[in-house]
Amino acid sequence: MKAKIGLLLLCFLFVFGSRAQKIRIKTGIEVLKEQKFKPLEGKRVGLITNPTGVDNELVSTIDLLYQAPNVNLVALFGPEHGVRGDEHAGDKVESAADPATGLPVYSLYGKTRKPTPEMLKGVDVLVYDIQDIGCRSFTYISTMGVAMEAAAENHIEFMVLDRPNPLGGLKIEGGLVEDGFISFVSQFKIPYVYGLTCGELALLLNGEGMLAKPCNLKVIKMKKWKRKMDYTQTGLQWIPSSPHIPHPHTAFFYPLSGIAGELGYLSIGVGYTIPFQMFGAEWIEAGKLAQRLNALRLPGLIFRPIYLKPFYSVGQGKQLQGVQVHITDYAKARLSEVQFYVMQEIAALYPDRAVFDHADKGRFNMFDKVSGSDEIRLSFAKNNRFADIADAWYKDVEPFRKIAKKYYLYK
């Protein structure tokens, strides 16, 4: 009897598990394929992409457009990390020829971040197909926005092949970027976690006057994506969006630690096997820090003591202690708060090691740019308490959500 029940259970899991695996979102490139590339027919196409630009069978958008008989792909444009994803974070990317197609590859992360008229000569439409991670400081959306401006200035079309926001379409966290803190890691006045797909964000930038000049924009919508979905629920394969975002769940942790990581004072796992998922230093006592953080009872989060020796970056070759952050309920977790609570509890445990008293002051500028304001740093540093900045961190969330809803393409 037990054997029969076990067999039935295995059959059930096989059938329904297989069905679950077949739930596939159709991204913008898939929909464009369904349309037989008609929106690009008869036009000279420039493509802004990187390794994340693939269809559901992991075929590159470069190859799909290059081989389509009715598409004339004439140029490629590469963001940070390059068209083929072989450049390190922050490294300048040089223009070259693509070895696979022979097409010119223009760098948008080198001498210029914005396509020049010379680059766009002979281009009728710029197509954008890159998987973003839903966080303002990740530079691909900055590339998209300034490329939209270039398209407008040069009187060419701009097309976004839409993709899921890995964080889903419900989470919005962090204040808007203030005047004086606009940079390529905070290019537009949007929250730190903005809750839009790249297509929806493009519509918002165009519609809310956030660009120097609005462009002739078309978004190729996805099919079957819902706002409540994070990337792990889409059924899509994940292509690392940068060397330190190797898995879809890594995108959950990037806003959780990335701002603190700009200070170089704590290891956040970059250089170890769990990038953005931890906080560590030689002088931290793992058990004590984990105990204090767990006592806060932050929704959807558990902190586990961790001991490690990073392979490179902060703490390379040194024995560190700290905490690994585990997300137990993604819907309830407030991601971007975590780094501030960690900084708060470090200051309480080790008053002589409060972050802003000991971090390299030369890195404060980047911290402020990523935060979108110096108010966060200055207010937090007074007492090292998240409560002192909570109102400033969240004051723009609901007003932005109200504006953003006008540009929703998905429920």
PEDA-V743910 format. One line per field, one symbol per residue. psi: psi as a letter, one per 20 degrees, with the letter a starting at -180 (. if undefined). A space follows every 10 residues. Layout:
# PEDA-V743910
psi = ???
This chain:
# PEDA-V743910
psi = ghgggggggg gghgghgggh hiopporhhg ghghjkjhii pjqppppoaa iinraijkpq hghghhiphj pnpiqqppaq irhjkjqqpi qqpqqaqphh ijqpoppkld hqipprhghi pjphppppnp orjjphipih hgggghhggh gghjlrqppp oqrqohjajh ppqqrqpqpi jprijmhqmr rgoikqrhgg gggggghjki qhpqrnpppo qrpjpqhipr hijhiqqppp irhjmhqhih hhigihihgh hhijhqpjip iaimpjjrpq rhiqoggggg ggghiilppj qqppqqproq hrbpjpjqoq qbqpppohnh hhpogihghh hghghghhhm hjkpgihiqo hiihghghgh hjqihggggg igilphhiig ghhjhigggg ggghhhjpiq .
